């Protein structure tokens, strides 16, 4: 097994207003990891106004291999595509980290070693586990975020089995493969990772989900933020499906069917009480789940499952339908 020198590993962290988390993330990644301590670490900031940039500059005094870069286009896709520039031609492995997550102390070393161990894979993806910390809404959301009702059974959301997959939470890339398919599609403001994976698989390269390398992620702490997040996910998935001519997975169609049933119910309700069937069934289902979460975790915050799941399903479904309409109009 040929070991990649740490000096040929680059870590990129896109940020936008992450003052609450960025110092902890950088410390977790760098303090006890020999590879991370010698790798090039770039924080690509999209114009934070909450002090994120100043915190990164202070951290760089402790860790000289950390540098702050400006990302004028703001999105994660544009941040990652900095790696397509000629100045990064001397690097072999890229590791993407999020500023809104919690990392094990050997994260960079283990990803680099796993890519070295499996020369036939082009990318490593990892599971994310929701962290039940913060305000009551965030804690309650964390109880259900990775469940089948929340994430639909995605293997990278709380999954425990390693293996080849078609998509997952991005962690490490071979830069030759990243360059070969020209990085992310920067027209995507969400779902850019799934779109990248779609092209990576189409190029006959492999993606490995390593369930032993896990991160914690912090869910949104408000209903409004959660709604916006999943609406964007839905729009992105629709664009992805239309771009590649793919049929959505069954679990992805469930929120769409839910939104269509709600719309049908509203149309029927003025004429018949049959319009109450789906809304009442859905309300009872989520209420049952919320009560179970409150009992399981011995916390009233578990009741947040009801509005949180309703927001996730409904906003994703609306976003998907809006994304279909927008993409078709743009294609005309």
N, C-alpha and C positions, 0 to 999 in steps of 0.2 A: 504493500500500500504506500503510495507516494503522498507525503504530507505537505499540504499547502502552507508555505511560510506565512506567519501572521501579517507580515508586511504586504502580502498580496490579498488580504481580506479587507473589505470596506464595509462599514456599518453606516446605514443611512436612516435617519429618524425624521420624518416629516412632522412639523408642528404648526399649530395655529392656536394661540391663546391656551397654552398648557402650563401656565405658571404653577398650578396646583400640584402637578405631577412630574415635571421634567427633571428636577434635581434628583428625585428619588429614582427615576428610571435610569439616568446616567450613572448614578452611584451603584445601583444594582448590577448594571451591565459591566462596569469597569473595575469596581473595587477589588474583586477576588478572581478575576478571569485573566489568565496569562495571555491568551490570544487577543482578547479585547484590549488589553493594555498596550499591545503593540500594533493593533490594527488602526486604520484611519477611520475616525468616527466623525460623521458630518450631521449636524442638525440643520435641516433645510426648513427655514421658518417662512411662513406665508404672510408675514406682516402682523405679527402679534402686537396687541395693544395693552396686554395685561402684565408686562414685565418679563415674559418668557425669555426674550433675547438677553436681557441683563443677567438673568439667572444662568443661562448657558455660558456667557462670558466669564462669570465667576467660577463656574465648575471647571472651565478650561484652564484656570490657573492651577487647579489641583491635578487635572489630567491633560497634559499638553497635547495629546493626540486628538483632542476634541476641537472641532472648528465649527463656527456658525456661518451658514450660507443663507443668502436671501433667495426666496422662491417667489418671484413676482407674480407668477400665475396661480399661486396659492394652493392648488390641489395636490393631493398625494401622488397622482399620476405624473404631474409635471415635476414634482420633487424627485421621484424615482428615475425619471428619464434624464436627469442630470448625469446619470452614470453612462449615458451613451456618448458623452463628450470625449474627445481624444485624450484628455488629461487622465482618464481612468483606464486607458488601454492596458496598463501594466497590472491590473488587478484581475484575479481569477474568480473570487467568490464575493457576492454581495449579500448582506444580511439586512433585511428590513425590520425595523422595530417601530412600535407605536408608542407615543408619549402617554397614552391613556391606558397603561397596562402595568402589571407587576411581573417581574422576571426572576427566574432562578439565577444564582450567582455564576453558574458555568454555562449560561445560555449560548454565548458566542462560540466557545470552545467546542461544545457538543455538536452544534450545527456544522461547524467546519469539519470536525472529525467524521461526522456521518456522511457528508458529501465525499470526503476522501475515501471512506469505506465502501461506498456504492458508486463506482464510476459511471454506471449506466443511468443514473437519475439526473435530471436537469434541475429539479427544484424540490425543496423540502417544505412541506406545510405542517402545521401543528394544531393541536386542540387548544381551545380557549375555555376557561372555566370562569363563570361569572362570580365576582367577589361581592359578598353580601355585607358591604360596609357603606357608611355615609348616612344620608337621611332615610326616612322610612320608605319613601317611594323607591329609592335605589335598592334597598334591602329586599323589599317585597318583589321587585322586578327580578332581582338575582335568583330568587327561589324558583322562578318558572322560565327564565330566559333560555336555558339550555334544554328544556323539556321538549317533547314531541309537539306539544301545543305551541311552544314558543319558537323553537328553531326548526321544527319540522323533521327532526331526526338527522340533521346534517352531521356527518362524522367528525367534523372539526369543532363542533359545539358540544364539548363535554364527552366526546367519544373516547373509548379506551382501547381500540384495536388499531394496530399499525398495519399499513398495506398501501398498495398502489391505489390512487384515487384520481378523479378528474378535476377536483377542485378542493381547496382548503385555505386556511388562513396563512397568508404568505409569510415565510420566515427567511429562507435562504435560496439563492439562485447561483447557478453557474453563469458567469457573465458572458461566456461565449454564446450560450443559448439565449440569454436576455437580449444580447445585441442582434443575434440572428433573426429574431422575430420583431426587432425594433421596439422593444420595451412595451410600455403600456399605451393604450389608445387614449390620448389626452382629451378626447372629446367626451369621455365618460367622467362624470363627477361622482359616481357611485357605481359599484359593481365592476370597476376597472380590473379588479383582481380576477374575477371569474371570467371576464372577457379575455384577459391575458392567458389564463389557464386553457381556455378553449382553443386558442391559437397554438399554444405549446403542445397540447395533445395532438392537434391536427398536423403538427410538424413531426410527429412520430417520436416525440420525446416523452419521458416519464416523470410523474410527480409522485413523491413518497410522503405519506402521512406518518410521522413519527409520534406515536401516542405517548412515548416516554418523555418527550420534551414539551412541557406544557407552560402556558402563561395564564395569569389571572387577568381578567379585564373588568373594567368598572362600567356598568351599564349607565344609561342616562339617568339623571336625577330629577327629571320632571316629565310630566305627560306630554307637554308641548315638544320638548326635545326628542322624546321617543317617537312621537308622531312624525316629525320632520325626518328623522333618521330612516324610518321604515318606508316612508313615502319615497324618498330618494332611492332606497333599495329596489322598490317596485318599479320605478321608472327605469333604473339601470338594467334590471333583468329583462324588461320588455325590449329595450334597445338591443341588448345582447342577443336575445332570441331572434329578432328580426334581422340583425346584421349577419348572423350565421345560419339562418334558416332552421333553427332548432325548435323542437316542441318542448315546452316547459315540463318539468317533472311534475308528477301528480301532487306531491306535497306543496309545490309552488302554485298549483292551480286552486288549491283549497281556499286561500284568501280571496281569490278572484271570484270564485263561485259564491262565497259568503257575501261579497259586495253586491253581486248581481241578485242574489236572493233578497237582500235588504231593499234594493231598488224595486224589485218586483212586489215585495210586501207593501211598500209605500203606495204603489200604484193600485193594489188590490184593496187596501184597507178602507178607503172611502166607500167601497161597495160591499165589502164582506169582511167578517171577522177572521176569515182564513188568512188574511194578511198578518195576523198576529202569530201564526204558527212558528215561522222561522225565528223572528225576534225573541219570542218567549223561550223557545228551545235553546237558543244560543245564550240568552241571559241565564237560564237555569244551569247550563253546562259550565259557564265561567264562574257562576256563583258557587257551584259545587267544588270546582277546582280551588277557588279562593279560600273556602272554608277548610278544605283539606290542607292547604299550605299553612294557614294560620295554626291549625292543630299540630301539624308535623313539626313546625319550627317554634311552636309555643310563643308566637308573636302575632299581634294584631296586624303588623305590617304585611303579613301574608295575604290579607284581604286586597292588597294592591294588585294582586294577580288579575282581578276582574277588569278594572279599567286598563291595566297594562296590556293584557292579551287582546282586549278589544281594540286598543289603539294599534297594536302591531298588525293584527289581521286586516283591519279596515284600511289603515293607511297604506299598507303594502298592496292590497288589492286595488285601491283607487289609483295608486301610483303606477301599477302595472297597466291598467286600462288607459290612463293618461299618456303613459309612455308609448303605448301602441299607436294612439292617435297622433301624438307629436312626431313619431318616427315616420309614420306613413305620410303625414303632411310634408315633412322635410324631404321625403323621397320623391315627391311629385315635381 
